[in-house]
Amino acid sequence: MSDYQLYCFAQSGNAYRAALMLNLIGAKWEPIWVDFFAKGEQRSPEYREGVNEMGEVPVLVDGDRKLTQSGVILTYLSDKTGQFKPKTEDDRLEALRWIIFDNQKVNGFLGPFRFLRYLARPAGDPAVLQFLKGRIDNNLAILDKRLARAPWILGDYPSIADISLCAYLYYPAEEFGFDIPATHKNIGPWLDRIRALPGWKHPYDLMPGHPLPGR
Ligand SMILES: N[C@@H](CCC(=O)N[C@@H](CS)C(=O)NCC(=O)O)C(=O)O
Protein backbone atom coordinates (compact mmCIF):
# COMPACT_ATOMS: atom_id res chain seq x y z
CA MET A 1 0.00 0.00 0.00
CA SER A 2 1.53 3.30 -1.03
CA ASP A 3 1.50 6.45 1.11
CA TYR A 4 1.43 8.83 -1.85
CA GLN A 5 0.03 8.84 -5.37
CA LEU A 6 1.41 11.10 -8.08
CA TYR A 7 -0.46 12.08 -11.24
CA CYS A 8 2.27 12.16 -13.86
CA PHE A 9 3.61 10.91 -17.19
CA ALA A 10 7.13 10.00 -18.28
CA GLN A 11 7.70 12.90 -20.67
CA SER A 12 6.92 15.56 -18.05
CA GLY A 13 9.94 17.20 -16.44
CA ASN A 14 7.56 19.17 -14.25
CA ALA A 15 6.24 15.89 -12.83
CA TYR A 16 9.78 14.47 -12.67
CA ARG A 17 10.66 16.97 -9.94
CA ALA A 18 7.99 15.47 -7.68
CA ALA A 19 8.64 11.84 -8.69
CA LEU A 20 12.38 12.22 -8.12
CA MET A 21 11.84 13.84 -4.71
CA LEU A 22 9.55 10.97 -3.68
CA ASN A 23 12.19 8.44 -4.69
CA LEU A 24 15.07 10.34 -3.07
CA ILE A 25 13.27 10.56 0.27
CA GLY A 26 12.47 6.84 0.10
CA ALA A 27 8.70 7.38 0.08
CA LYS A 28 6.23 4.63 -0.76
CA TRP A 29 4.46 6.07 -3.77
CA GLU A 30 2.75 5.03 -6.93
CA PRO A 31 2.24 6.88 -10.20
CA ILE A 32 -1.19 7.55 -11.68
CA TRP A 33 -0.62 7.85 -15.40
CA VAL A 34 -2.22 10.83 -17.12
CA ASP A 35 -2.85 10.36 -20.84
CA PHE A 36 -1.55 13.76 -21.92
CA PHE A 37 -0.78 12.99 -25.57
CA ALA A 38 -3.60 10.85 -26.98
CA LYS A 39 -6.49 12.11 -24.85
CA GLY A 40 -5.34 15.41 -23.36
CA GLU A 41 -6.79 14.00 -20.14
CA GLN A 42 -5.48 16.89 -18.06
CA ARG A 43 -7.78 19.27 -19.94
CA SER A 44 -10.95 17.22 -19.44
CA PRO A 45 -13.72 18.65 -17.25
CA GLU A 46 -13.41 15.57 -14.99
CA TYR A 47 -9.70 16.19 -14.38
CA ARG A 48 -10.20 19.91 -13.77
CA GLU A 49 -13.10 19.25 -11.44
CA GLY A 50 -11.73 16.24 -9.58
CA VAL A 51 -7.94 16.44 -9.78
CA ASN A 52 -6.53 19.88 -10.62
CA GLU A 53 -8.46 22.96 -11.66
CA MET A 54 -5.28 24.23 -13.36
CA GLY A 55 -5.34 21.28 -15.78
CA GLU A 56 -1.75 20.24 -15.09
CA VAL A 57 0.47 17.48 -13.76
CA PRO A 58 2.07 16.90 -11.30
CA VAL A 59 -0.56 16.37 -8.62
CA LEU A 60 0.49 14.76 -5.35
CA VAL A 61 -2.10 12.93 -3.29
CA ASP A 62 -1.30 12.42 0.39
CA GLY A 63 -4.42 10.95 1.97
CA ASP A 64 -7.10 13.65 1.90
CA ARG A 65 -4.62 16.27 0.71
CA LYS A 66 -4.07 17.06 -2.96
CA LEU A 67 -1.20 19.34 -3.90
CA THR A 68 -0.24 20.83 -7.25
CA GLN A 69 2.67 22.94 -8.51
CA SER A 70 5.97 21.09 -8.21
CA GLY A 71 7.49 23.86 -6.07
CA VAL A 72 4.69 23.44 -3.53
CA ILE A 73 5.04 19.65 -3.63
CA LEU A 74 8.80 19.84 -3.07
CA THR A 75 8.35 22.27 -0.19
CA TYR A 76 5.65 20.12 1.38
CA LEU A 77 7.69 16.91 1.20
CA SER A 78 10.85 18.55 2.52
CA ASP A 79 8.96 20.17 5.40
CA LYS A 80 7.29 16.86 6.21
CA THR A 81 10.41 14.71 6.12
CA GLY A 82 13.23 17.17 6.81
CA GLN A 83 15.01 15.83 3.72
CA PHE A 84 16.40 18.23 1.11
CA LYS A 85 15.02 21.00 3.29
CA PRO A 86 16.84 24.35 3.33
CA LYS A 87 18.62 24.61 6.68
CA THR A 88 18.13 28.28 7.53
CA GLU A 89 15.65 31.06 6.79
CA ASP A 90 18.12 32.62 4.36
CA ASP A 91 18.52 29.27 2.61
CA ARG A 92 14.74 28.77 2.49
CA LEU A 93 14.33 32.10 0.71
CA GLU A 94 17.28 31.36 -1.57
CA ALA A 95 15.77 28.00 -2.55
CA LEU A 96 12.43 29.66 -3.26
CA ARG A 97 14.16 32.28 -5.41
CA TRP A 98 15.76 29.57 -7.56
CA ILE A 99 12.60 27.46 -7.73
CA ILE A 100 10.63 30.44 -9.07
CA PHE A 101 13.42 31.33 -11.53
CA ASP A 102 13.49 27.70 -12.63
CA ASN A 103 9.71 27.42 -13.11
CA GLN A 104 9.58 30.62 -15.11
CA LYS A 105 12.85 30.75 -16.97
CA VAL A 106 14.99 27.62 -16.94
CA ASN A 107 12.73 24.58 -17.25
CA GLY A 108 9.83 26.99 -17.87
CA PHE A 109 11.32 27.53 -21.35
CA LEU A 110 12.99 24.14 -21.81
CA GLY A 111 9.71 22.24 -21.36
CA PRO A 112 7.77 24.10 -24.07
CA PHE A 113 10.83 24.11 -26.37
CA ARG A 114 11.21 20.33 -26.17
CA PHE A 115 7.47 19.84 -26.50
CA LEU A 116 7.23 21.97 -29.65
CA ARG A 117 10.39 20.55 -31.20
CA TYR A 118 10.11 16.87 -30.34
CA LEU A 119 6.64 15.94 -29.09
CA ALA A 120 4.06 18.17 -30.80
CA ARG A 121 2.43 17.10 -34.06
CA PRO A 122 2.87 19.21 -36.13
CA ALA A 123 6.09 20.60 -34.63
CA GLY A 124 6.19 24.23 -33.51
CA ASP A 125 6.92 27.28 -35.63
CA PRO A 126 10.71 27.67 -36.12
CA ALA A 127 10.53 31.35 -35.10
CA VAL A 128 8.98 30.36 -31.77
CA LEU A 129 11.64 27.70 -31.26
CA GLN A 130 14.34 30.23 -32.04
CA PHE A 131 12.93 32.69 -29.51
CA LEU A 132 12.76 30.01 -26.82
CA LYS A 133 16.30 28.79 -27.60
CA GLY A 134 17.67 32.28 -27.03
CA ARG A 135 16.00 32.45 -23.63
CA ILE A 136 17.18 28.93 -22.75
CA ASP A 137 20.81 29.70 -23.62
CA ASN A 138 20.73 32.81 -21.48
CA ASN A 139 19.14 31.13 -18.47
CA LEU A 140 21.25 27.96 -18.58
CA ALA A 141 24.32 30.21 -18.59
CA ILE A 142 23.01 31.84 -15.38
CA LEU A 143 22.56 28.41 -13.78
CA ASP A 144 25.98 27.28 -14.97
CA LYS A 145 27.62 30.36 -13.47
CA ARG A 146 25.84 29.82 -10.17
CA LEU A 147 27.10 26.23 -10.02
CA ALA A 148 30.69 27.40 -10.53
CA ARG A 149 30.77 28.69 -6.97
CA ALA A 150 29.53 25.60 -5.06
CA PRO A 151 28.51 21.99 -5.72
CA TRP A 152 24.83 22.64 -4.94
CA ILE A 153 22.50 25.63 -5.28
CA LEU A 154 22.57 26.24 -1.51
CA GLY A 155 26.31 25.61 -1.21
CA ASP A 156 27.48 22.39 0.37
CA TYR A 157 24.27 20.38 0.55
CA PRO A 158 21.58 19.26 -1.92
CA SER A 159 18.12 20.76 -1.52
CA ILE A 160 14.74 21.07 -3.19
CA ALA A 161 16.22 23.84 -5.35
CA ASP A 162 18.53 21.30 -7.06
CA ILE A 163 15.67 18.83 -7.47
CA SER A 164 13.54 21.51 -9.10
CA LEU A 165 16.24 22.76 -11.44
CA CYS A 166 17.13 19.37 -12.91
CA ALA A 167 13.54 18.83 -14.15
CA TYR A 168 14.18 18.46 -17.90
CA LEU A 169 17.96 18.13 -17.87
CA TYR A 170 18.22 14.33 -17.95
CA TYR A 171 16.10 13.88 -21.08
CA PRO A 172 18.13 12.78 -24.12
CA ALA A 173 20.04 15.46 -26.05
CA GLU A 174 18.34 14.39 -29.31
CA GLU A 175 15.03 15.59 -27.90
CA PHE A 176 16.40 19.13 -27.56
CA GLY A 177 18.80 19.13 -30.49
CA PHE A 178 21.61 20.26 -28.17
CA ASP A 179 23.55 18.62 -25.37
CA ILE A 180 23.14 20.60 -22.15
CA PRO A 181 25.57 18.71 -19.82
CA ALA A 182 28.24 18.55 -22.52
CA THR A 183 28.11 22.27 -23.25
CA HIS A 184 27.86 23.63 -19.68
CA LYS A 185 30.94 22.83 -17.67
CA ASN A 186 29.29 23.17 -14.25
CA ILE A 187 25.84 21.77 -15.06
CA GLY A 188 27.23 18.41 -16.28
CA PRO A 189 29.08 17.53 -13.03
CA TRP A 190 26.14 18.84 -10.94
CA LEU A 191 23.78 16.49 -12.80
CA ASP A 192 26.25 13.67 -12.05
CA ARG A 193 26.13 14.58 -8.35
CA ILE A 194 22.33 14.46 -8.33
CA ARG A 195 22.45 11.16 -10.28
CA ALA A 196 24.67 9.70 -7.51
CA LEU A 197 22.09 10.39 -4.76
CA PRO A 198 20.52 7.15 -3.44
CA GLY A 199 17.14 6.60 -5.09
CA TRP A 200 17.88 8.59 -8.27
CA LYS A 201 16.21 7.30 -11.39
CA HIS A 202 15.90 8.60 -14.92
CA PRO A 203 12.48 10.14 -15.70
CA TYR A 204 11.76 7.43 -18.26
CA ASP A 205 12.38 4.76 -15.59
CA LEU A 206 10.46 6.54 -12.87
CA MET A 207 7.16 7.51 -14.47
CA PRO A 208 4.84 5.57 -16.82
CA GLY A 209 4.23 6.21 -20.50
CA HIS A 210 7.61 5.82 -22.20
CA PRO A 211 8.06 5.23 -25.07
CA LEU A 212 5.18 6.99 -26.73
CA PRO A 213 3.47 4.78 -29.33
CA GLY A 214 4.99 5.29 -32.77
CA ARG A 215 8.25 6.92 -31.54
N1 LIG B 1 4.67 25.20 -12.78
C1 LIG B 1 4.02 23.91 -12.91
C2 LIG B 1 4.05 23.49 -14.36
C3 LIG B 1 3.20 22.25 -14.61
C4 LIG B 1 3.00 22.01 -16.10
O1 LIG B 1 3.08 22.91 -16.94
N2 LIG B 1 2.74 20.73 -16.44
C5 LIG B 1 2.46 20.38 -17.82
C6 LIG B 1 3.02 19.01 -18.17
S1 LIG B 1 4.78 19.02 -18.26
C7 LIG B 1 0.96 20.31 -18.01
O2 LIG B 1 0.32 19.56 -17.29
N3 LIG B 1 0.41 21.06 -18.97
C8 LIG B 1 -0.99 21.04 -19.25
C9 LIG B 1 -1.37 21.34 -20.67
O3 LIG B 1 -0.50 21.79 -21.43
O4 LIG B 1 -2.51 21.13 -21.03
C10 LIG B 1 4.72 22.90 -12.00
O5 LIG B 1 5.91 23.05 -11.77
O6 LIG B 1 4.05 21.98 -11.49
Ligand as a Chemical Component Dictionary entry (heavy atoms), coordinates in Angstrom:
data_LIG
# 
_chem_comp.id                   LIG 
_chem_comp.type                 NON-POLYMER 
_chem_comp.pdbx_formal_charge   0 
_chem_comp.three_letter_code    LIG 
# 
loop_
_chem_comp_atom.comp_id 
_chem_comp_atom.atom_id 
_chem_comp_atom.alt_atom_id 
_chem_comp_atom.type_symbol 
_chem_comp_atom.charge 
_chem_comp_atom.model_Cartn_x 
_chem_comp_atom.model_Cartn_y 
_chem_comp_atom.model_Cartn_z 
_chem_comp_atom.pdbx_ordinal 
LIG N1  N1  N 0 4.673  25.197 -12.778 1  
LIG C1  C1  C 0 4.016  23.906 -12.915 2  
LIG C2  C2  C 0 4.051  23.491 -14.359 3  
LIG C3  C3  C 0 3.202  22.254 -14.608 4  
LIG C4  C4  C 0 2.997  22.006 -16.099 5  
LIG O1  O1  O 0 3.078  22.909 -16.943 6  
LIG N2  N2  N 0 2.736  20.731 -16.442 7  
LIG C5  C5  C 0 2.461  20.384 -17.818 8  
LIG C6  C6  C 0 3.025  19.014 -18.165 9  
LIG S1  S1  S 0 4.778  19.018 -18.265 10 
LIG C7  C7  C 0 0.958  20.308 -18.008 11 
LIG O2  O2  O 0 0.320  19.565 -17.294 12 
LIG N3  N3  N 0 0.413  21.061 -18.972 13 
LIG C8  C8  C 0 -0.990 21.037 -19.246 14 
LIG C9  C9  C 0 -1.369 21.339 -20.672 15 
LIG O3  O3  O 0 -0.500 21.787 -21.427 16 
LIG O4  O4  O 0 -2.508 21.129 -21.025 17 
LIG C10 C10 C 0 4.718  22.899 -12.001 18 
LIG O5  O5  O 0 5.908  23.051 -11.772 19 
LIG O6  O6  O 0 4.050  21.978 -11.490 20 
# 
loop_
_chem_comp_bond.comp_id 
_chem_comp_bond.atom_id_1 
_chem_comp_bond.atom_id_2 
_chem_comp_bond.value_order 
_chem_comp_bond.pdbx_ordinal 
LIG N1  C1  SING 1  
LIG C1  C2  SING 2  
LIG C1  C10 SING 3  
LIG C2  C3  SING 4  
LIG C3  C4  SING 5  
LIG C4  O1  DOUB 6  
LIG C4  N2  SING 7  
LIG N2  C5  SING 8  
LIG C5  C6  SING 9  
LIG C5  C7  SING 10 
LIG C6  S1  SING 11 
LIG C7  O2  DOUB 12 
LIG C7  N3  SING 13 
LIG N3  C8  SING 14 
LIG C8  C9  SING 15 
LIG C9  O3  DOUB 16 
LIG C9  O4  SING 17 
LIG C10 O5  DOUB 18 
LIG C10 O6  SING 19 
# 
